[in-house]
Amino acid sequence: MLRRALDALYAASAGFAALSLLGIFLVMMAQMALRGLNMQFPGADDISAYLCVATTFFALALTFRRGELIRVGLLLERLSPGPRRVLEIGALALAAIGCGYAFYWTLDDVLFSLEIEDLAQGALPIPLWIPKLSMPIGAGILLVAVLDELVTVLRGGRPHYVIAAEERAARGDFSAEV
């Protein structure tokens, strides 16, 4: 049941990333249509920038789980299972610390923007805590995904991102490999 809930969380986060990407497209299309009518879309650039950040942060967890984030496996892939597991645990622990750090400081930034009632200085005076909220949410979901993988490896399992990369390679799909 927990596995299904976590997978649903990662999928929902990716769904928000897709909606944000769709939002960028719609803003750009509206901006082009209005330009053809000699009109402007105030704040279109700001809205697109906010949606770009949301797209990035909401996509992180599922991208990580699918093994599609940049990962340097040159050393890990050449080790025997025992040492590989130890280094994988170390890498995941460091990743969890980094994600926790990102979560903490992005949340702190959102709360500070809310506290001082910070407004965007562009054409639309949007309270900045609203678009900034996607950063701690996305970083928090990525933290959950990293901890999920860490627990899997600590319990003796193989990380999902490794399995996903192997499945892609078995199909002859090396599109995510660098």
C-alpha positions in Angstrom: 0.0 0.0 0.0 2.9 2.4 0.8 4.5 1.5 -2.5 1.4 2.4 -4.4 1.1 5.7 -2.5 4.7 6.7 -3.2 4.3 5.8 -6.9 1.1 7.8 -7.0 2.9 10.8 -5.4 5.7 10.6 -8.0 3.2 10.3 -10.8 1.1 13.2 -9.4 4.2 15.4 -9.2 5.1 14.5 -12.8 1.5 15.3 -13.7 1.9 18.8 -12.2 5.1 19.2 -14.2 3.2 18.3 -17.4 0.5 20.8 -16.5 3.1 23.5 -15.9 4.7 22.7 -19.3 1.2 22.9 -20.9 0.8 26.2 -19.1 4.0 27.5 -20.7 2.7 26.5 -24.1 -0.6 28.2 -23.6 0.9 31.4 -22.3 3.2 31.5 -25.4 0.4 30.8 -27.8 -1.8 33.5 -26.2 1.1 35.9 -26.3 1.6 35.1 -30.1 -2.1 35.5 -30.8 -2.3 38.8 -28.9 0.8 40.1 -30.7 -1.0 39.4 -34.0 -3.8 41.6 -32.8 -1.3 44.3 -31.7 -2.1 43.6 -28.1 0.2 42.6 -25.2 0.0 39.8 -22.6 1.2 41.6 -19.4 3.3 39.3 -17.3 3.6 36.5 -19.9 7.4 36.3 -19.5 7.1 36.2 -15.7 4.4 33.5 -15.8 6.4 31.4 -18.2 9.5 31.7 -15.9 7.4 30.6 -12.9 6.0 27.7 -14.8 9.4 26.7 -16.0 10.7 26.4 -12.4 7.5 24.4 -11.5 8.1 22.1 -14.5 11.6 21.4 -13.4 11.0 20.9 -9.7 7.8 18.8 -10.1 9.6 16.5 -12.6 12.6 15.7 -10.4 11.3 12.7 -8.4 9.9 10.6 -11.3 12.9 11.5 -13.4 15.1 10.3 -10.6 13.2 7.1 -10.1 13.3 6.3 -13.8 17.1 6.7 -13.9 16.9 9.7 -16.2 18.7 12.2 -14.1 22.4 12.7 -14.8 24.3 10.1 -12.8 27.9 9.2 -13.0 28.0 5.4 -12.7 31.5 4.8 -14.2 32.9 3.7 -10.9 29.8 2.0 -9.5 29.2 -0.1 -12.6 32.6 -1.6 -12.4 32.4 -2.8 -8.8 31.3 -6.1 -7.4 27.9 -6.2 -5.7 29.2 -5.7 -2.1 31.3 -2.6 -2.6 28.8 -1.2 -5.1 26.0 -1.5 -2.5 28.2 0.4 0.0 28.9 3.2 -2.4 25.3 3.3 -3.6 24.2 3.8 0.0 26.8 6.5 0.5 25.7 8.3 -2.7 22.0 8.0 -1.8 22.8 9.3 1.7 24.6 12.3 0.3 21.8 12.9 -2.2 19.3 12.8 0.7 21.3 15.4 2.6 21.5 17.6 -0.5 17.8 17.2 -1.2 17.0 18.0 2.5 19.2 21.1 2.2 17.4 22.2 -0.9 14.0 21.5 0.7 14.8 23.4 3.8 16.2 26.6 2.1 13.5 26.7 -0.6 10.8 26.4 2.1 12.6 29.1 4.1 12.5 31.3 1.1 8.8 30.7 0.6 8.0 31.5 4.2 10.2 34.6 4.1 8.5 35.9 1.0 5.1 35.2 2.7 6.2 37.0 5.8 7.4 40.2 4.1 4.6 40.1 1.5 7.1 40.1 -1.3 5.5 40.9 -4.7 6.8 40.3 -8.2 8.2 43.5 -9.7 7.0 42.6 -13.2 3.8 43.6 -15.0 1.7 41.4 -12.6 2.3 42.0 -8.9 2.0 38.3 -8.0 2.8 37.4 -4.3 6.1 35.6 -4.9 5.5 32.9 -2.3 2.9 31.4 -4.7 5.3 30.6 -7.6 8.1 29.8 -5.2 6.0 27.1 -3.6 6.8 24.6 -6.4 10.4 24.5 -5.3 10.1 23.1 -1.8 7.2 20.8 -2.9 9.3 19.4 -5.7 12.5 19.2 -3.6 10.5 17.5 -0.8 9.1 14.9 -3.2 12.6 14.3 -4.6 13.8 13.9 -1.0 11.1 11.3 -0.4 12.1 9.5 -3.7 15.8 9.5 -2.7 14.9 8.2 0.8 12.7 5.6 -0.8 15.6 4.3 -2.9 17.9 4.5 0.1 15.6 2.3 2.1 15.3 -0.1 -0.8 19.2 -0.5 -1.0 19.5 -0.7 2.8 17.0 -3.6 2.7 19.2 -5.4 0.1 17.2 -4.4 -3.0 18.4 -2.8 -6.2 17.6 0.8 -6.8 14.7 1.4 -9.2 16.8 3.8 -11.3 19.3 1.0 -11.9 16.6 -1.5 -12.9 15.0 1.1 -15.2 18.3 1.8 -16.9 19.0 -1.9 -17.4 15.5 -2.4 -18.9 16.1 0.5 -21.3 19.5 -1.0 -22.3 17.9 -4.5 -22.8 15.5 -2.8 -25.3 18.4 -1.1 -27.0 17.3 2.3 -25.8 20.3 4.3 -24.8 18.5 7.7 -25.0 18.9 8.5 -21.3 22.6 7.4 -21.1 25.3 10.0 -21.4 
